[in-house]
Amino acid sequence: TSDLHIRLTAPNGRRVVLFNRVGGANLGGATFETSAFAGALSKGEWVLEIFDVVSGQGGTLRSAALSFGG
């Protein structure tokens, strides 16, 4: 996880970094919460980007979900 950079972009173009190169982190079953999108419309295309910024190891994204409180 020390070489992962994860960000989420809302339909209005607002981009938020959810995770940035945190050594020793366990992302199995990870949940990210942010208030950065508060008040934003949920309709439209959301983009989740995951960058592995150092070569040599790999991983698998098994599932992803987006939910809105309220």
N, C-alpha and C positions, 0 to 999 in steps of 0.2 A: 504493500500500500504506500510505501514511501516514494513511489514514482507515479502515483495516479493523481490526475487533476480532473475533477468532475464539475460540470456546470450545467445549469438549466436556463433555457431562454423561453420567455413567455411570448404569446402571440403579438404583443405590442413592441417586441424587440428588447425588453428589459432582460438583462442577463445577470445571473447570480452564480457565484462560485459556491458550490456546496461542500467541496472537499479539495484540499490542496496539499498533496505530498506530506501526509502525516505518517511518520514511521511508527511501526508496531500496531497500527489500528487494525481492528478486525471488522471487515465490512459485511460479513455474513449476516443477513437479515437486517442490515443497516436501514435506519429511517432518518431522513433529513427534514427538518422543519425550519421554515423561514417566514418572517413577516414581510419580507421584501416585496412580495406580490400582493399584499393586502390592498383590497379595493380594485384589483385588476380583473378584467373580464376573463372567465375561464374558457370561453368559446374560441376555438381556433387551434392552430398547430403549436404544440409545445415541443421543444427540442432538448433532449438530454444528450450531452456530449461527454465522453469519457476518453481521456488521453493517457496513454502509457508513455511517459516522457523519457524513460530509459529502456533501452532494448535488453533482451536477455531472459526475460520471464514473461509469462502470459497468464491469462485468466479467462473466465467465462462469465458473462452476464446471463443469468438464468431467467430473471424476470424483473420487470419494473412496473410501477403503478404510480398514478398521480391522484391524490384525493384532496378535496377542498372542504375545510371545516365550515361550520356556520350553521 
